[in-house]
């Protein structure tokens, strides 16, 4: 495991100290201690985690440049990790808790509950974008022990519950006329994707659409040929790629457009949020639809973030975990501004009871799961929920097409229609 400490420059620290001393409303007990507040970020060397780290760095730099937290700079400490194995996640969490930071943040682990268990009795706030119902249920059932765990996005079950509803909305719009009502699900055999597929299957009977077939795949996908054959044989009007690796989903798009199922809508789960998707797919991505429950909005706040982020990371930018880490850092900053960072219980109480409206939507954690609420399935108030964003690739760019209140474009007929 490697660790990189992100330390603010002397100018930012001096500026922060001066600002704190000049602010009469700062409690003396908070202003007297100018030691850095340590934020541990676990980020593996994969696209989503790189986005997360970059977003956290951007927020830390901004906060420190503005004077820090009551005169105290935030020091970001990056820990690498193997997120794919039981031993890897447990080793990573224990290594972080051994350093005793003021808070821990990460995008997700692929072995989730053991990761939380590995935190043991160390109760610094843990904020993740793990998108996992089993994990928040486990934490809820063991709240006396895991009161410090928060999930800053809705769980994956809403992907599955929302998808059939989205299809009905899209069909009602008139631009897409399904060639048939069949839905073919291409599903990776991991818990995350299987739960999503399960919820799709449960929700379809409440709509005019119906399940045609489930084709299972395994990570990593080296050859999409058998999947393409299954797609052609079934001829479903809707194809759902229930996967998560952007570069491999891009390879799927390249093979699909070379010999498409005419008129079939292709929906891709989450992965296009990663920069690699557009970089690899190029023109093959045009017309593809995808969604995320944790996406950067295209409103004024979201576009300002995109602009700042792109200035530091030119080219195609991610639209998910960079915004999540940015928001998470500010959520912690706000809590630290009003509490003693060493008082983990007070910090967690503040995080839970104060809704934060960020670039990825509203994070409201004062509920039994201590997880962000899904808009529109858990709340119809955008000031309390995080909207699931549906995108379509249009002109080589991701454009939000749903929900309508946040849309920046309308759905367009895809090239193989």
N, C-alpha and C positions, 0 to 999 in steps of 0.2 A: 504494500500500500504506500502511495506517495502522498505527501501533504504539502500544499502551497499556502503560505500565509499572505493574504491580501492586506497590505498595510497602507494607510493614507499617507500622503506626502506631508512634510513638515508644515507647509503653508496652510493646508487644510486643517491640521491640528491646531496651529496657532490661531487661525481665524475662528475655529470652533470654540476655543477656550475664551477668546475675547468676547465672542457673542454671548457665551454663557454668563460671564462676569457682568456684562452690561444689562442682562435681563433681570429686572427686579422680581418677576413673578416666579423664578425658579427656586424651588425649595433648597435651603442651604445644604441639607443632607445629600441632595442629588448633585448640586453644583460643585461640592467640595471634592468629589472624586472624579478625576479626569482620566482615569485608566480606561483603555479601550473596552468596548462591549463586544464580546466575541461571538460571532455568528458562524457556526460550522455548516458548511454546505457539502453534501455528499453528491458527487457527480462522476459517473463512469464515462468512459471514452466512447459514447454513442451520441447520435444526433440530438435526441431529446434532452439529454443531460448536459450537453454542451450549451444548448439554448438556455437551460435553467441557470447554469453557472454565469453565463454572459448577462442574463437579466438581473441576477443578484448583484453582480459587479457594477452594472450601470446604476442601480438604485443606491448602493453603498457609496459610490463616487459622488452622486448627487447630494445625498444626505450629509456626507462629510464636508463637501464644499459649502453647504449651507449652514455649517456650524455644528454638525453632528447631533447627538442626543443630549440636550442640556449641557453642551460643552464637551461631551465625551465622543470620540470618534468610534465608529463601528469598524471592527477588524474582521474581514471575511477570511475564513480558514477553509481552504478546499481540501477535501479528502477524496481520493480515488477509491473505487470499489468494484468488486465483482458482484453484480446485481443478479446474476443468473443462477447462482447455486446457494443452497442452504448455508454451507460453510462460509461462502463469500459474504453474504449479507450480514450474518451474525458477527463475523470478524470485523466488518466495516463499522457496524453500529457500536460494538464494544470499544473499538479503537477511538471512535469519536467521543463516546461518553467518558473514556479515561482522561481525555483532555479537559473535561469539565467546562464546556462552552456555556454561554448564556442562552443559546437557542440552537436548534438543529433544523435544517430544511433540506429537502430533496424532492426530485420529481416523482419517482416511483421505484419500487423494488419488484422483482419478479417472484420473490419468495417473501410474501408480505407479513403474515402474522409472526413468523419467527423473527423477522427484523424488529418488530415492535417489542416482542418478548425480550430480545437481546438488550434493550435499553435498560432493563432491570429496574433498580430503585432510583436511578438518576432522573429527576423530574423537571429538567429544563423543558420549555415548550418545544414540541415537535410538530412542524407544519409540513405537510406533503401534498402533492397532487396525485395521489395514488389511484384515484378513480375506481374504488373497489368496495363493493357492498359487504363482502365477507369481513373485511378488515374493520370497517366502522361498526359492524354488528358485534364483532369480537370486543372492540374497545368499549362499546356501550354496555355489554354484559359484564365487563370488568372495569367499570368506570372508577371504582374506588382506587384502582391501581393505575389506570391509564387516563386520568383526568387531564393530563398534559398533552394528549394527542388530538390534533385537528387535521381534517382533510379539507383543503381549500377549493375543492371542486365537487360536483355531484358524482355519485357512483355510476358505474358502467351499466347498471340495469336500465337506465333511462335511454341509452342508445337504442336498446332493443325495443323498448316500449314506444319510443317516439318514431321509429322508422316507418312502420305501416301508416301512421297518421300523416307523416310527411308525404308518403306516396299518394294518399288521397288528396291532400292539399295541392300537390303538384298536378295531378290528373285533372282536378277541378279547374285549374288555371287555363286549360285549353291548349297550351303550347305543346305539351307532351300527351300524346294519345297512345296509351299502352297497346302493344300488339296483342297481348293477352294478359290475364290476371295472375300469371304464375311468377313466383319469386324463387330464384335459385340462390342458395346461400353457400358461399365458399368459406369454410370455417377452419381457422387454425385450432389445433387441439391443445389449447392451454385454458386455464380457468377463466381468464378475462374474456377471451373471444367466445368460449362456449356459453358463458353466462349471457352474453349479448345475444347469441343465436337462440338460446332458450327463451329469452324474453320476446324475441321476434316471433317465434313459433306460437307463443301464448297469446300475443296481441293480434296476429293476423286474422283470426276468426271474427274479430269485431269490425273488420273492414271488408271491402269487396275483393281484396287480394288473398291469395292462398299459397301455401308452401308447395313448391314443386319438388325440390330435392335439396339435400345437404351433401356437399362434397368436402371431405376433410383433407387438410394439408398439414404439413409439419414444418416448423422453423428449423433451419433456413430453407427457403424454396429455391432449389437449384434449377429446376426445369418446370415451366408452366405448361408444357405440352399436354400432359394428361388432363389438366384442368380445362384447357381450351377445347379439347375433344369432348369433355363432359358438357361444357357450355353449349357447344354446337348441337350435340345430340338432344339436349333438353329444350333449347329454343325458348327459354323463359323471357317474358317481357321485361323483367327486372332481374338484374344480377347484383348481388351484394357480396363484396369482397370483405369479409370479416377478418381482418388481419391488422397489423400495426407497424410494419417496417416499410418506411417510405420508399427506399431505393428498390426494394423487391416489388412493391406495388407498382412502381414506375415501369419495371420490366414487364409486369402483367399488362399494363396499358399498351406498351409497344407491340406485344404479340396480339393483343385483342384487336387493335385498329388495323393490323395487317390483314385480318380476316374476321371482321366483326359479325355479331349476330344483329342483322339489320333491325333497327327500331328498338333495340333493348337498352333501357336505361342502366348505366353502370354507376353504382354507388360504392364508394371506397371508405372503409372505416379508419378515421383518424390520421393514418400515416402521411397523407399529403401535407399535413401541417409542418412536416420536417423539410428543411431546405433541399435535401437530396432529391425529393420527389420531382420537382420541376426541373432541377438540374439534369437528372437522368432521363426523365420522360420526354423532355423537350415538347415537340408538337403533338406527341401521342397523348398528352394529358388533356388536350382541348376538348371541352364538353363534359369531362368527368365531374361527378358530384361527390362531395365528401362532407363530413361533419365532425365537430368536436364539442364536447361539453365544457371545454376550457380554452376558449379562443379569444384572441385579441379583437376587440370591437373595431369598427370603422367609423365611430363617432369622433368628435373633436379630440377627446382624451386619448382614444385608441390611436388615432392618426398621428398625434403628437409623439406618442411613444414609438410608433413605427419609424417616424422620421429620425428621432434621436438614436434609436437602435441601429437603423440602417447606416447612419453616419459613422458608427463605430464598426459595423460589420456589413460592408457593401455587398451587393448582389442580392440573391433571393434570401429572404429572412424567414425564420420560423414564425408561426402564428399561434403558438400554444404556450410552451413552458417558459419561454423568455418572459412573456407577460406575467405568467404565474409567479415566477421567482421575484420579479419586480414588485408585484403587489404584495407578496409575502413579506418582503423586506420592509415595505412601508407599514404593513400591519404591525410588525414587531416594533418598528420605530415609534409608531403612535403609542403602543403599550408602554414602551420604555420611557417615553416622554412623561408619562403620568404615574409611573410606578418605579420602585427600586428594581433594576434588572436582576439583582440577586434574589429577589423575592419571587420565585417561580410561580407560586400560587397566585399572587397578586397580578402578575403578568398574564397568566392564563385566564384569570377571571376577566381582565380587561379585553383580551383577544376575543373571548367568547361573547361578551355582552355589547361589543361595539361593531356594528356593521361597517364594512369598508367598501366603498365604491371605487374599484380599480379599473385598469385597462382591460381586464378580462371579465368585467361585470361586478355585481355586488356580492361580497362574501359575508354572509350572515350565518354565524356559527352557534347561535344560542338556541339549540334544539337537541333532542335526545341523542343524535348521532354526532354532534359537533362537526357537521359537514355542511358545505355550501349547498344551497337549495337550487334545484333545477327549475328553470323557467322554460316552458310554462306548466310542467307537470306537477311541480310541488308548490309553486306560487305563480300568480299572474301579475305580480308587482315587480317590475324590473329594478326597483330600488331595494328589493330584498333578495332577488335571485340572480343566478348566473345563466344567461341564455345559451341554449344549445344552438350553435351557429351552423347553418348549412351553406356551403360554398359551391360554386361551380367555376371551373377553370375557363376563363373567357379572355381571349387575346393574350394567352400566356401568363395570365395573372389570376390569383384567387379573388373571387368576388362573392361577398355575402348575398345570398338570395332569400334566406329565411332565418329568423322570423321577419315578417314584413316591416315591423317597427324599426329594425336595425339594418334592413337590406340596403345595399349600395348598388344593386343591379337586379334585373329580373331574369328568371330562368330563360335560357335560349335553347333552341333545338340543337342537338349535338350533330357532329359531321356525318355520322353513320345512320342518321334517322331516315 
